[in-house]
């Protein structure tokens, strides 16, 4: 019994996987130290005036402090000691570019391979 694999299906699967990986593009962006910019973020990076950097889980700005969890310990950093706060957001340019490239690849390969027949990749005994 011959095992047949449709080359078009294989290439579309690879292109779709590539497309999904490009949509996961994230970047760190600096935000003002305001509650509405920090609230409900999973984590934020605090860059201190001293040059130290901390990744805070569940960050909040409360009463002049940046509050969060670092290494399973609750921390309170005075905003006066914070040089910058960065959060992770999707990189829209990379997502749009990746989506366009993926869609063009799928469309092109689909058109080219739509007229080709499946290839025989071996047999199973």
C-alpha positions as CSV (number, residue, x, y, z in Angstrom):
1,X,0.0,0.0,0.0
2,X,1.6,3.3,-1.1
3,X,1.8,6.2,1.3
4,X,1.0,9.4,-0.5
5,X,1.7,12.9,0.8
6,X,0.3,16.0,-0.8
7,X,3.1,18.4,-1.3
8,X,0.8,21.3,-1.2
9,X,-0.6,20.3,2.2
10,X,2.9,20.0,3.5
11,X,4.0,23.4,2.3
12,X,0.9,25.1,3.5
13,X,1.4,23.5,6.9
14,X,5.0,24.8,7.1
15,X,3.9,28.3,6.0
16,X,1.1,28.4,8.5
17,X,3.5,27.4,11.3
18,X,5.9,30.1,10.2
19,X,3.0,32.6,10.2
20,X,2.0,31.7,13.7
21,X,5.6,32.1,15.0
22,X,5.8,35.6,13.6
23,X,2.6,36.7,15.3
24,X,4.3,36.0,18.7
25,X,6.6,39.0,18.2
26,X,6.9,41.1,21.4
27,X,8.9,44.1,22.3
28,X,9.7,46.1,25.5
29,X,8.4,49.6,25.5
30,X,8.9,52.4,28.1
31,X,5.7,53.6,29.7
32,X,4.9,56.4,32.2
33,X,4.8,55.4,35.8
34,X,1.0,55.8,36.0
35,X,-1.4,53.2,37.3
36,X,-3.3,52.9,34.0
37,X,-0.1,52.0,32.1
38,X,1.0,49.4,34.6
39,X,-2.2,48.0,35.9
40,X,-3.2,44.5,34.7
41,X,0.1,43.8,33.1
42,X,1.5,40.4,33.8
43,X,5.0,41.8,34.4
44,X,7.1,45.0,34.0
45,X,10.7,45.8,34.0
46,X,11.9,48.5,36.4
47,X,15.2,50.1,35.5
48,X,16.6,51.9,38.5
49,X,18.7,55.1,38.6
50,X,21.5,52.9,39.9
51,X,21.5,50.8,36.7
52,X,19.9,47.7,38.3
53,X,17.0,46.1,36.5
54,X,14.2,44.1,38.0
55,X,11.4,42.1,36.4
56,X,8.3,42.5,38.5
57,X,5.3,40.2,38.3
58,X,1.9,41.7,38.9
59,X,3.2,45.3,38.9
60,X,1.2,48.2,40.3
61,X,1.8,51.8,41.0
62,X,0.6,52.6,44.6
63,X,1.2,55.7,46.7
64,X,4.5,56.7,45.0
65,X,5.8,53.1,44.8
66,X,6.2,50.5,42.1
67,X,4.9,47.4,43.8
68,X,5.3,43.8,42.5
69,X,6.8,40.4,43.1
70,X,10.5,39.6,42.4
71,X,11.7,36.1,43.0
72,X,8.6,35.2,45.0
73,X,9.0,38.2,47.3
74,X,6.8,41.3,47.4
75,X,8.8,44.5,46.7
76,X,8.1,48.2,46.9
77,X,10.4,50.4,44.9
78,X,10.1,54.2,45.4
79,X,9.2,55.8,42.0
80,X,12.0,58.4,42.8
81,X,14.5,55.5,42.4
82,X,13.0,54.4,39.1
83,X,14.7,55.6,35.9
84,X,12.2,53.9,33.5
85,X,9.5,51.3,33.5
86,X,9.1,49.0,30.5
87,X,6.2,46.6,29.7
88,X,6.0,43.9,27.0
89,X,3.6,44.6,24.1
90,X,3.0,43.0,20.7
91,X,5.2,44.5,18.0
92,X,2.5,45.5,15.5
93,X,4.9,46.1,12.6
94,X,6.4,42.6,12.8
95,X,3.0,41.0,13.2
96,X,1.7,42.8,10.1
97,X,4.8,42.0,8.1
98,X,4.8,38.3,9.2
99,X,1.1,38.0,8.4
100,X,1.5,39.6,4.9
101,X,4.5,37.4,4.1
102,X,2.7,34.3,5.4
103,X,-0.4,35.0,3.5
104,X,1.5,35.8,0.2
105,X,3.5,32.5,0.6
106,X,0.4,30.4,1.2
107,X,-1.5,32.1,-1.7
108,X,1.5,31.7,-4.1
109,X,2.2,28.1,-3.1
110,X,-1.5,27.2,-3.3
111,X,-1.8,28.6,-6.8
112,X,1.4,26.9,-8.0
113,X,0.7,23.5,-6.4
114,X,-3.1,23.4,-7.1
115,X,-2.4,21.8,-10.5
116,X,0.2,19.3,-9.3
117,X,-0.7,15.8,-8.2
118,X,0.3,14.2,-4.9
119,X,3.8,12.7,-4.7
120,X,4.7,9.2,-3.6
121,X,7.0,9.4,-0.6
122,X,7.4,5.7,0.1
123,X,5.5,2.6,0.9
124,X,4.5,0.9,4.1
125,X,4.8,-2.9,4.3
